[in-house]
Amino acid sequence: MATKTISITEEAYDRLIAKKHAKESFSEVINRITNKVSLLDFAGILTKNESDRLTKYIAKARNLSKKRSRSMNFDT
């Protein structure tokens, strides 16, 4: 993995250190606090019931959207 050297102020360093967890690298801190996330981070966060309810809600919302589009003469 390539690395880069950067210069930051002491204030910025102190703020970064304050955000750092034990055994976490500075790169990991920066990635975490700048919201670098993978979609895989969300895998498994919903229960089966929550997933089913969300799927039904999305289907209902899509159907309503299609009906509105048709009523406005927009073809989907």
VEXMIKOL-259331 format. One line per 3 residues: number of its first residue (from 1); their letters; for each residue x, y, z of N, C-alpha, C, O, CB. Coordinates in steps of 0.2 Angstrom, whole numbers, m for minus. Last residue first. Glycine has a CB too. Layout:
NUM> A> X:Y:Z:X:Y:Z:X:Y:Z:X:Y:Z:X:Y:Z  ...
***
This chain:
76> TDF> m218:28:m89:m212:25:m85:m210:19:m88:m206:16:m86:m214:24:m78  m224:44:m95:m223:37:m96:m217:34:m92:m212:37:m92:m223:35:m103  m234:56:m88:m227:54:m89:m227:46:m90:m229:43:m85:m222:56:m83
73> NMS> m246:61:m86:m245:59:m92:m237:58:m94:m235:59:m99:m247:64:m97  m250:62:m73:m247:68:m76:m244:67:m83:m241:71:m86:m241:70:m71  m254:49:m70:m259:54:m70:m256:61:m73:m260:65:m74:m261:55:m63
70> RSR> m241:42:m71:m247:41:m76:m252:47:m76:m254:49:m81:m250:34:m75  m235:47:m60:m232:49:m66:m237:48:m72:m238:52:m76:m226:44:m67  m244:42:m50:m243:49:m50:m240:51:m57:m243:56:m60:m239:52:m45
67> KKS> m241:28:m52:m248:31:m53:m248:39:m54:m251:41:m58:m252:29:m47  m228:28:m49:m230:26:m55:m237:29:m57:m238:31:m62:m230:18:m56  m229:31:m35:m225:35:m40:m227:34:m47:m228:39:m51:m217:34:m39
64> LNR> m235:20:m30:m238:27:m30:m235:31:m34:m238:36:m38:m238:29:m23  m226:10:m33:m232:10:m36:m236:16:m36:m239:19:m41:m237:4:m33  m216:14:m24:m214:14:m31:m221:14:m35:m222:17:m40:m210:8:m33
61> AKA> m222:12:m12:m220:19:m14:m218:19:m21:m220:24:m25:m213:21:m10  m223:m2:m12:m229:3:m11:m228:10:m14:m231:13:m18:m232:3:m4  m210:m6:m12:m214:m8:m17:m221:m3:m18:m223:m1:m23:m217:m15:m17
58> IYK> m206:0:0:m203:2:m6:m207:1:m12:m208:5:m16:m196:m1:m7  m214:m8:9:m214:0:9:m212:2:2:m215:7:m1:m211:3:15  m209:m21:7:m216:m19:5:m217:m11:5:m221:m9:0:m221:m22:11
55> TLR> m196:m19:12:m197:m21:5:m204:m19:3:m205:m17:m3:m196:m28:4  m198:m16:25:m195:m11:21:m196:m12:13:m198:m8:9:m188:m10:22  m204:m28:30:m207:m22:30:m205:m16:25:m209:m13:22:m208:m19:37
52> DSE> m193:m36:27:m199:m38:24:m203:m31:24:m206:m30:19:m203:m43:27  m183:m31:36:m182:m31:29:m188:m32:25:m189:m29:20:m177:m37:28  m189:m32:48:m188:m26:46:m187:m26:39:m189:m21:35:m182:m23:50
49> NKT> m189:m47:49:m196:m43:49:m195:m36:46:m199:m33:42:m198:m43:56  m176:m49:49:m180:m52:43:m186:m48:43:m189:m46:37:m181:m59:44  m167:m34:53:m170:m41:55:m174:m43:49:m175:m39:44:m174:m41:61
46> LIG> m153:m26:47:m160:m26:47:m162:m34:49:m159:m38:47:m163:m24:41  m139:m28:45:m141:m23:50:m149:m24:52:m151:m22:57:m139:m16:49  m134:m35:35:m136:m39:41:m138:m34:46:m140:m37:52:m130:m43:43
43> AFD> m123:m23:28:m125:m30:27:m127:m33:34:m123:m33:39:m120:m34:24  m116:m11:29:m123:m11:31:m127:m18:31:m132:m19:33:m127:m7:27  m104:m13:25:m104:m11:32:m112:m12:34:m113:m12:40:m101:m5:33
40> LLS> m105:m14:11:m105:m21:15:m105:m19:23:m107:m24:26:m99:m25:13  m103:m2:7:m110:m4:7:m111:m11:11:m116:m12:14:m113:m5:0  m91:6:17:m92:1:11:m100:0:12:m102:m1:18:m88:m5:11
37> VKN> m86:23:20:m89:17:22:m90:12:16:m91:15:10:m95:18:26  m79:37:25:m78:32:20:m80:25:23:m77:22:27:m70:31:19  m81:48:34:m87:44:32:m85:39:26:m89:38:21:m92:48:30
34> TIR> m71:53:40:m73:57:34:m78:52:30:m79:53:24:m66:57:29  m68:46:51:m71:52:52:m73:56:46:m77:61:46:m67:56:56  m63:34:45:m69:34:49:m72:40:49:m78:41:48:m67:31:56
31> NIV> m51:39:38:m56:36:34:m63:35:38:m68:37:35:m54:28:33  m44:44:50:m46:48:44:m52:45:40:m57:49:38:m40:50:40  m42:32:57:m46:37:60:m49:42:54:m55:44:54:m42:41:65
28> ESF> m35:24:48:m41:22:50:m45:27:53:m51:28:51:m41:16:54  m23:33:48:m27:32:42:m34:29:43:m39:31:40:m23:27:37  m19:31:61:m21:37:59:m25:37:52:m30:40:52:m16:42:58
25> SEK> m25:15:68:m20:19:64:m23:26:62:m29:27:62:m18:16:58  m30:9:84:m32:12:77:m27:16:74:m24:20:77:m39:16:78  m27:6:97:m25:1:91:m28:3:84:m28:m1:80:m27:m6:93
22> AHK> m41:15:103:m35:11:104:m34:6:98:m38:4:95:m36:7:111  m46:29:92:m47:23:96:m41:19:97:m36:20:94:m53:19:93  m45:46:89:m42:40:88:m44:35:94:m44:36:100:m34:40:88
19> KAI> m49:59:92:m54:55:89:m51:47:88:m55:43:87:m55:57:82  m38:65:98:m44:64:102:m49:59:99:m53:57:102:m47:71:103  m29:65:87:m28:60:92:m34:59:97:m35:54:99:m22:63:96
16> LRD> m36:76:80:m35:69:77:m34:64:82:m37:58:82:m30:68:71  m33:86:88:m40:84:87:m40:77:84:m45:73:86:m43:89:82  m19:86:88:m22:85:94:m30:83:93:m32:79:97:m22:92:98
13> YAE> m18:90:74:m15:83:77:m18:82:83:m20:76:84:m7:84:78  m23:102:74:m26:97:70:m24:90:72:m28:86:73:m24:98:62  m14:109:82:m21:109:84:m24:103:80:m28:99:83:m24:116:82
10> ETI> m2:108:75:m2:104:81:m10:104:83:m12:99:86:2:108:87  m6:105:57:m4:109:63:m5:105:69:m8:100:69:m9:115:64  2:94:46:m4:96:49:m2:101:55:4:100:58:m9:91:51
7> SIT> 8:87:32:10:91:37:3:94:40:m1:96:36:15:97:35  11:70:26:7:76:26:9:80:32:12:77:37:m1:75:26  16:57:15:17:61:21:14:68:21:14:71:16:25:62:22
4> KTA> 8:42:10:9:49:9:11:52:16:9:50:21:3:53:6  10:26:3:9:30:9:11:37:7:14:38:2:13:28:15  3:11:m4:7:17:m5:5:22:1:0:21:4:5:21:m11
1> M> 4:m6:0:0:0:0:4:6:0:9:7:4:m5:0:6
***
